[in-house]
Amino acid sequence: GMGELITSNDDIKAGVLRNSRFNYTARTSGIHYLAARSFEDSYTGTYRVSAERLSDDYADSNISTGTVSVGGISTGSLDYNGDSDWFKVVLQADRTYEFWMDGLTLEDPYLYLRESNGRFLASNDDIQNGVQRNSRIRFAIVNAGTYFLDARGFEDNYSGSYRLGVNLVADDAGQSLSGARAISVGASASGT
């Protein structure tokens, strides 16, 4: 409706970077207004307001042109805070995969695994919380098909370049009845 607040921002980084900035994707064409004001209307001074079109290397949905193959590596860039890049990967059933994302200039990667329809399956922020900030997901795929890696920054507050990939995890016992290994009665087996 008229005058409806769509989004707002007080500090880029609370208490540290006190300028305001936000990203917005218009869902309809037309005139959109920006309103400028101080925190709690308590301050006066000069300011500058600007709006610009942001570039993006990959879409943030299952129409993305980004791809990665098993055993392969792809690179990308989160071009602004809140950006998300999706990469299509085709996976086989009854296999365990490791999905990884390493920041190049991206300080804190956050990786999501999604089904072909975009439904969330798994995510990882840090390999070791606060210490090793790259992302790793190990996941057993039950159904063969197309999946997506959704590359982001932690809390959508980071931008920068990254690389990501997919590795097949060796499994000597299988994930289902069709991949099961037989053992004899009274025998034992070990696996990884």
Helices and strands as residue ranges (DSSP letters): G 39-41, E 66-67, E 73-78, E 85-91, E 95-103, E 109-115, E 120-124, E 135-141, E 145-153, G 154-156, E 160-169, G 177-179
